[in-house]
Amino acid sequence: MINRSSHITLRASTLVEVLIALLIIMSVFAAGMVIFANINKASRSQTQQQIKMQLKDLQKEYEKYPVATEEHIIRDSIAYTIRIVTSQDYPRLKRITASARHPHNDLILDSLVVLKENRDE
């Protein structure tokens, strides 16, 4: 029989070393979360800018309509509603309301209200 005596020495980490490693790992995760949050925020703001541009374009397009109307349009997976209403109190003014809604949960994303002079009367 061969007697193998092997001395394996294990070196344990001290509590201070473990805490320092934990702090390093936590700081790396925190930096990653900040980067992810900024990327997510930037993508949402780009979508908001796109919606604002669409609302302004729709307002310019529909301000030529002299009569009261309501239309629903879907562009880029966003549902837009345009309403043109002539005021009873001020017949020379028309109110153009454009709103953008999420098509699935009907959440209002943005809206635009403009008063224009009704030149057809």
C-alpha positions in Angstrom: 0.0 0.0 0.0 1.2 3.4 -0.8 0.7 5.9 1.8 0.1 9.3 0.3 0.3 12.0 2.7 -0.5 15.2 1.0 -0.6 18.4 2.8 -3.1 20.7 1.1 -3.0 24.1 2.7 -6.0 26.3 2.3 -5.6 30.0 2.7 -8.8 31.7 3.8 -9.7 35.2 3.0 -10.2 37.7 5.8 -13.4 39.5 6.4 -11.8 42.8 5.3 -10.8 41.2 1.9 -14.3 39.8 1.4 -15.9 43.2 2.2 -13.6 45.0 -0.2 -14.4 42.5 -3.0 -18.1 43.0 -2.2 -17.8 46.8 -2.5 -16.0 46.5 -5.8 -18.7 44.1 -7.2 -21.5 46.4 -5.9 -19.9 49.5 -7.5 -19.6 47.7 -10.9 -23.2 46.7 -10.7 -24.3 50.2 -9.7 -22.4 51.7 -12.6 -24.0 49.2 -15.0 -27.5 50.1 -13.7 -26.8 53.8 -14.1 -25.7 53.3 -17.7 -28.8 51.1 -18.4 -31.1 53.7 -16.9 -29.6 56.5 -19.0 -30.0 54.4 -22.2 -33.5 53.6 -21.3 -34.3 57.2 -20.6 -32.8 58.4 -23.8 -34.8 56.0 -25.9 -38.0 57.1 -24.2 -37.2 60.8 -24.8 -36.5 60.0 -28.5 -39.9 58.5 -28.7 -41.5 61.5 -27.0 -39.7 63.8 -29.5 -41.0 61.7 -32.4 -44.6 61.9 -31.0 -44.3 65.7 -30.6 -43.2 66.1 -34.2 -46.1 64.0 -35.4 -48.6 66.0 -33.3 -47.3 69.3 -34.8 -47.4 67.9 -38.3 -51.0 66.7 -37.8 -52.0 70.1 -36.3 -50.5 71.9 -39.3 -52.2 69.5 -41.7 -55.6 69.8 -40.1 -55.7 73.5 -39.3 -56.9 74.1 -42.9 -60.1 72.2 -42.2 -62.9 74.8 -41.7 -65.5 72.4 -40.3 -65.7 70.5 -37.0 -64.3 67.1 -37.4 -62.8 64.2 -35.5 -60.4 61.7 -37.1 -58.4 58.7 -35.8 -55.0 57.9 -37.3 -52.4 55.2 -36.5 -48.8 56.0 -37.4 -45.8 54.1 -36.1 -47.9 52.1 -33.7 -49.3 55.2 -32.0 -53.0 56.1 -32.2 -53.6 59.8 -32.9 -56.9 61.6 -32.5 -57.5 65.0 -34.1 -60.5 67.1 -33.1 -61.5 70.4 -34.6 -64.2 72.2 -32.7 -65.7 75.7 -33.4 -66.5 77.5 -30.2 -70.1 78.6 -29.6 -69.0 81.6 -27.7 -66.3 82.7 -30.1 -67.3 81.6 -33.6 -64.2 83.1 -35.2 -62.0 80.7 -33.2 -61.5 77.0 -33.7 -59.8 74.6 -31.3 -57.6 72.0 -32.8 -56.8 69.2 -30.3 -54.4 66.4 -31.2 -53.6 63.6 -28.8 -51.4 60.5 -29.0 -52.4 57.3 -27.2 -50.8 53.9 -26.8 -52.9 51.6 -28.9 -53.0 48.7 -26.5 -53.7 50.2 -23.0 -55.2 53.6 -24.2 -52.7 55.5 -22.1 -52.3 59.2 -23.2 -48.7 59.8 -24.3 -48.9 63.4 -25.3 -51.4 66.1 -26.5 -51.4 69.4 -28.3 -54.2 72.1 -28.1 -54.1 75.1 -30.5 -56.6 77.9 -31.0 -56.7 79.3 -34.6 -58.7 82.0 -36.2 -61.5 80.5 -38.4 -61.0 82.5 -41.6 -63.9 80.9 -43.5 -66.6 83.0 -41.8 
